Amino acid sequence: MADDLGDEWWENQPAGAASSPEASEGGGEDTEVMQQETVPVPVPAKKTKQPKECFLIQPRKTKEDSTKTRKRRKKKITDVLAKSEPKPGTPADLQQLMKDYYSSSRSVIELEELNLPDSCFLKANDLTHSLSSYLKEICPKWVKLRKNHSEKKSVLMLIICSSAIRALELIRSMTAFRGDSKVMKLFAKHIKVQEQVKLLEKRVVHLGVGTPGRIKELIKQGGLNLNPLKFLVFDWNWRDQKLRRMMDIPEIRKEVFELLEMGVLSLCKSESLKMGLF
C-alpha cells in the first residue's frame, strides 16, 4: 500500500516540483532561487537613434565682404554700353528725349507744341561719315552760302558738342569742308564771353563750334543772333572715355533743351533752320 501511495504521489506532482515531500517542505527557498535563475530576464530594447537635424553654419559676412558683393552687383553704365552695339541717333531720339525731359513740368498740349516736323531734320549720320563728308552731304551748296553771308554777330552753321576739347577735334576734322570759311570757337575754356562778343561784332563768321552753355550765354548777351542760322548740327553719336554721348550727360542735356527754346524751335518750325545729328 505504501508503495502504491508513493507512486500516486509522484505521478500527481506537477513538472518541476521537488523530488520528495521533504524536499518540497524544506527546499522552498532553493526552488524559488531556481525559478529566479530559469526565468528569462527581458532584454531592454535598444533605443533607436533619432536622426539629428543638420544645420549649416554660414560664416559671418564682414563689412569688406558686403562691400565687395555690392561692387560686383552694381552695374555701371560703361559696362552696359560697352556690350551694346552703337546705334546711330535719329530725329525720333531727340523728340523722345524732349518729351521725357519736359513731361513732369509741361501739360499735354505744351508737349505737343514741342514736336517738330520731319522736314526740320537733315539726314542723320549712319556712323560711316567723317565730319567733312557728312557736312558736304547735308550742305552741298556751302560755298555759295558762305559767299553770300555778310552779317556780323551771326553764323550760318552751328556745331554743338559736349566739351572744349571735343570742339577742337571737330574743327581740325572739318578742314576739307570749311575751305576759306571763318570758324570761331564758342566754348568757355580760356576764352571770356566779352572777348567772343567783340570778335563776333568785328568780323563775319561762317561756322561756330562750341558747347551749348556758352552759346546760350552769347545769345543772352546779344552777341549772337540766330536768325541768319541755316544749319544746327549736334555731335550726337560721339562717346567720351566713359562711353557717354553728349545727351547722356544731364548738364549738357539740360543746356541743349534750354538752347532749343531760345528761338531754335521756332526757326525750325518756320523751316528756315535745319537740324542734323552727326
C-alpha positions as CSV (number, residue, x, y, z in Angstrom):
1,M,0.0,0.0,0.0
2,A,2.8,2.4,0.9
3,D,4.5,1.8,-2.4
4,D,1.2,2.4,-4.3
5,L,0.6,5.6,-2.5
6,G,4.1,6.8,-3.2
7,D,3.7,6.2,-6.9
8,E,0.5,8.1,-7.0
9,W,2.1,11.0,-5.2
10,W,4.9,11.2,-7.8
11,E,2.5,10.9,-10.6
12,N,0.3,13.7,-9.3
13,Q,3.2,16.2,-8.8
14,P,3.5,18.9,-11.4
15,A,6.5,19.2,-13.6
16,G,9.4,21.0,-11.8
17,A,8.2,20.0,-8.3
18,A,10.6,18.7,-5.6
19,S,11.7,15.0,-5.8
20,S,10.3,14.2,-2.3
21,P,7.9,15.6,0.2
22,E,10.8,16.5,2.4
23,A,12.3,18.4,-0.4
24,S,9.1,20.2,-1.0
25,E,8.8,21.2,2.6
26,G,12.5,22.0,3.3
27,G,13.6,23.2,-0.1
28,G,11.2,26.0,-0.8
29,E,14.0,28.6,-0.9
30,D,16.0,26.5,-3.4
31,T,13.1,26.3,-5.7
32,E,12.5,30.0,-5.6
33,V,16.2,30.6,-6.4
34,M,16.0,28.1,-9.3
35,Q,12.9,29.7,-10.6
36,Q,14.6,33.1,-10.5
37,E,17.5,31.7,-12.4
38,T,15.5,30.0,-15.0
39,V,13.1,32.9,-15.7
40,P,14.5,34.8,-18.7
41,V,15.3,38.4,-18.0
42,P,13.7,40.7,-20.6
43,V,16.4,42.4,-22.6
44,P,15.8,46.1,-22.8
45,A,15.0,47.2,-26.3
46,K,17.8,49.2,-27.9
47,K,17.0,52.8,-28.2
48,T,16.7,53.8,-31.9
49,K,18.7,56.8,-32.6
50,Q,16.6,59.7,-33.8
51,P,18.0,61.4,-36.9
52,K,19.6,64.6,-35.9
53,E,18.9,67.8,-37.9
54,C,21.9,69.1,-39.6
55,F,22.4,72.9,-39.7
56,L,24.9,74.5,-41.9
57,I,26.6,77.4,-40.2
58,Q,27.3,80.1,-42.6
59,P,30.4,82.3,-42.0
60,R,29.6,85.7,-40.9
61,K,29.9,88.4,-43.5
62,T,32.3,91.1,-42.7
63,K,32.0,94.7,-44.0
64,E,34.6,94.1,-46.6
65,D,32.7,91.1,-48.0
66,S,29.5,93.0,-48.1
67,T,31.2,95.9,-49.9
68,K,32.8,93.5,-52.4
69,T,29.4,91.9,-53.2
70,R,27.8,95.3,-53.6
71,K,30.5,96.4,-56.0
72,R,30.1,93.2,-58.0
73,R,26.3,93.6,-58.3
74,K,26.4,97.2,-59.2
75,K,26.3,97.7,-63.0
76,K,28.0,100.7,-64.4
77,I,26.7,102.5,-67.5
78,T,30.1,101.9,-69.1
79,D,29.7,98.2,-68.8
80,V,26.3,98.2,-70.3
81,L,27.3,100.5,-73.2
82,A,30.5,98.5,-73.8
83,K,28.4,95.4,-74.5
84,S,25.8,97.1,-76.6
85,E,26.3,97.8,-80.3
86,P,26.5,101.5,-81.2
87,K,23.4,102.7,-82.9
88,P,23.2,106.0,-84.9
89,G,21.0,108.7,-83.5
90,T,17.7,109.5,-85.2
91,P,15.3,112.5,-85.0
92,A,12.9,110.3,-83.1
93,D,15.6,110.0,-80.3
94,L,15.7,113.8,-80.0
95,Q,12.0,114.1,-79.9
96,Q,11.6,111.4,-77.3
97,L,14.3,113.0,-75.1
98,M,12.5,116.3,-75.2
99,K,9.2,114.6,-74.1
100,D,10.9,112.8,-71.3
101,Y,12.6,116.0,-70.1
102,Y,9.5,118.2,-70.1
103,S,6.9,115.5,-69.2
104,S,6.9,116.4,-65.5
105,S,6.7,120.2,-66.0
106,R,4.5,120.6,-69.1
107,S,1.0,119.9,-70.0
108,V,-0.1,117.6,-72.8
109,I,-0.8,120.5,-75.1
110,E,2.6,122.1,-74.3
111,L,4.3,118.8,-75.0
112,E,2.6,118.6,-78.4
113,E,3.9,122.1,-79.3
114,L,7.5,120.8,-78.9
115,N,7.0,118.3,-81.7
116,L,9.0,119.1,-84.8
117,P,8.0,118.1,-88.3
118,D,10.3,115.6,-90.1
119,S,11.1,118.4,-92.6
120,C,13.1,120.1,-89.9
121,F,15.7,117.4,-89.8
122,L,18.5,116.6,-92.2
123,K,19.8,113.2,-93.0
124,A,21.3,111.6,-89.9
125,N,24.8,110.2,-89.8
126,D,24.9,106.4,-90.3
127,L,28.3,106.1,-88.5
128,T,30.1,105.8,-91.8
129,H,30.8,109.5,-92.3
130,S,33.6,111.8,-91.2
131,L,32.5,115.2,-90.2
132,S,33.6,116.8,-93.5
133,S,31.9,114.1,-95.6
134,Y,28.7,114.5,-93.6
135,L,28.6,118.3,-93.9
136,K,29.2,118.0,-97.6
137,E,26.3,115.7,-97.9
138,I,23.8,117.8,-95.9
139,C,25.0,121.1,-97.3
140,P,26.2,120.7,-100.9
141,K,25.9,124.4,-101.7
142,W,28.0,125.6,-98.8
143,V,30.5,127.6,-100.9
144,K,27.7,129.7,-102.4
145,L,26.1,130.2,-99.0
146,R,29.2,131.5,-97.2
147,K,30.0,133.9,-100.1
148,N,26.6,135.5,-99.7
149,H,26.9,135.7,-95.9
150,S,28.0,139.2,-94.7
151,E,26.1,139.7,-91.5
152,K,28.1,140.1,-88.3
153,K,27.2,138.7,-84.8
154,S,25.9,135.6,-86.5
155,V,26.9,132.3,-88.1
156,L,25.5,130.1,-90.9
157,M,26.2,126.8,-89.2
158,L,26.5,125.9,-85.5
159,I,28.0,122.6,-84.4
160,I,27.2,121.7,-80.8
161,C,29.3,119.3,-78.8
162,S,29.9,118.3,-75.2
163,S,33.3,119.9,-74.4
164,A,36.0,122.3,-75.5
165,I,38.4,119.5,-76.3
166,R,35.9,117.8,-78.5
167,A,35.2,121.2,-80.2
168,L,38.9,121.5,-81.1
169,E,38.9,117.9,-82.5
170,L,35.8,118.8,-84.7
171,I,37.4,121.9,-86.0
172,R,40.5,120.0,-87.1
173,S,38.5,117.3,-88.7
174,M,36.4,119.6,-90.9
175,T,39.3,121.1,-92.8
176,A,38.2,119.5,-96.1
177,F,34.7,121.0,-95.8
178,R,35.3,124.5,-94.5
179,G,37.8,125.7,-97.1
180,D,38.2,129.5,-96.6
181,S,35.3,129.8,-94.2
182,K,35.8,131.7,-90.9
183,V,35.4,129.4,-88.0
184,M,35.0,130.5,-84.4
185,K,35.4,128.6,-81.1
186,L,32.3,129.0,-78.9
187,F,33.3,127.4,-75.6
188,A,34.2,128.7,-72.2
189,K,37.7,127.2,-71.7
190,H,40.3,130.0,-71.6
191,I,38.0,132.4,-73.5
192,K,35.9,135.1,-71.9
193,V,32.4,135.8,-73.1
194,Q,33.2,139.5,-73.7
195,E,36.1,138.6,-75.9
196,Q,33.9,136.4,-78.0
197,V,31.2,139.1,-78.3
198,K,33.8,141.6,-79.5
199,L,35.1,139.1,-82.1
200,L,31.6,138.4,-83.4
201,E,30.9,142.2,-83.7
202,K,34.2,142.9,-85.6
203,R,34.2,140.2,-88.3
204,V,32.0,137.9,-90.3
205,V,31.9,134.3,-89.1
206,H,30.6,131.4,-91.1
207,L,31.0,128.4,-88.7
208,G,30.7,128.2,-84.9
209,V,31.7,125.2,-83.0
210,G,31.2,125.0,-79.2
211,T,29.2,124.0,-76.2
212,P,25.5,124.7,-75.5
213,G,26.2,126.6,-72.3
214,R,28.5,129.2,-73.9
215,I,26.3,129.6,-77.0
216,K,23.3,130.2,-74.6
217,E,25.3,132.9,-72.8
218,L,26.3,134.6,-76.1
219,I,22.6,134.8,-77.2
220,K,21.6,136.2,-73.8
221,Q,24.2,139.0,-74.0
222,G,23.2,139.8,-77.6
223,G,26.5,138.7,-79.0
224,L,25.0,136.0,-81.3
225,N,21.9,136.4,-83.5
226,L,20.2,133.1,-84.5
227,N,18.1,134.5,-87.3
228,P,20.7,134.0,-90.1
229,L,21.4,130.5,-88.9
230,K,20.7,127.8,-91.5
231,F,22.2,124.6,-90.0
232,L,22.4,123.3,-86.5
233,V,24.4,120.1,-86.1
234,F,24.6,118.0,-82.9
235,D,27.7,115.9,-82.3
236,W,25.2,113.2,-81.3
237,N,27.0,109.8,-81.8
238,W,30.4,110.6,-80.4
239,R,31.2,109.0,-77.0
240,D,33.7,110.1,-74.4
241,Q,36.0,107.9,-72.3
242,K,33.1,106.8,-70.2
243,L,31.2,105.9,-73.3
244,R,28.7,108.7,-72.8
245,R,27.1,110.6,-75.7
246,M,26.6,114.3,-75.2
247,M,22.9,113.8,-74.5
248,D,23.7,111.2,-71.9
249,I,25.3,113.9,-69.7
250,P,22.5,115.5,-67.6
251,E,24.1,119.0,-67.6
252,I,24.6,119.0,-71.3
253,R,21.1,117.7,-72.0
254,K,19.6,120.4,-69.9
255,E,21.6,123.2,-71.6
256,V,20.7,121.8,-75.1
257,F,16.9,121.9,-74.4
258,E,17.2,125.4,-72.9
259,L,19.1,126.5,-76.1
260,L,16.4,125.0,-78.3
261,E,13.8,127.1,-76.6
262,M,15.8,130.3,-77.2
263,G,14.5,130.6,-80.7
264,V,15.8,127.4,-82.3
265,L,12.4,125.6,-82.2
266,S,10.5,128.5,-83.8
267,L,13.1,128.8,-86.6
268,C,12.8,125.0,-87.2
269,K,9.0,125.2,-87.4
270,S,9.3,128.1,-89.9
271,E,11.6,125.9,-92.0
272,S,14.4,128.4,-92.1
273,L,16.7,126.2,-90.0
274,K,17.6,122.6,-90.4
275,M,18.9,120.3,-87.7
276,G,21.3,117.3,-88.2
277,L,22.6,114.6,-85.9
278,F,26.3,113.7,-86.6
